[in-house]
Amino acid sequence: MSVSRRKTLLTAVALTAGLSLAAVTPALAGSGASHAPRAAAVSSAQGDPRNVTQHVADFYGAYIDSVWATEDPAAGPNAKALRAFYLSSAAQKKVAAYEKKNHADGILFAQNVPVKWKVACTGSGAGHATSRVTLTWGDGPHAEVTRIDVRSDLTTLKITDLKPAR
């Protein structure tokens, strides 16, 4: 075999091995059972502070982050501040009444914290918009899902009502 054919063959073998390793390494890295935080599949996010559905999504994302972080001393005050900023005073009173009666979080309508959430606009009219918040409680094919209907004022973007979706 000539030297140039041998170099070509060795280059092809090395390239194939390198590409195979690059393809297998991410799969192997994610195969272990780990309780460490996972990076999201999406590497970018965007928003618009004028969009009412985005406003609800921003609230739920920040609120869930705060109540999830039980070991952070700033988490409790942050969750309280988020409620004050995003909810109308009437909605804050309704949430407080729910919590007193049910001994559960009046934003999530639960005693624990979801691992995933998403928000979609379901309609608008008469100066208000309704968003559907979908909360996922666990991973895997049998994870429980709950939904909350959130009503917002289109002028102030404040959340004016929250209730479990029917």
Secondary structure, 3 states (H helix, E strand, C coil): CCHHHHHHHHHHHHHHHHHHHHHHHHHHHCCCCCCCCCCCCCCCCCCCCCCHHHHHHHHHHHHHHHHHCCCCCCHHHHHHHHHHHHECHHHHHHHHHHHHHHCCECCCCECCCCCEEEEEEEEEECCEEEEEEEEEECCCCCCEEEEEEEEEECCCCCEEEEEECC
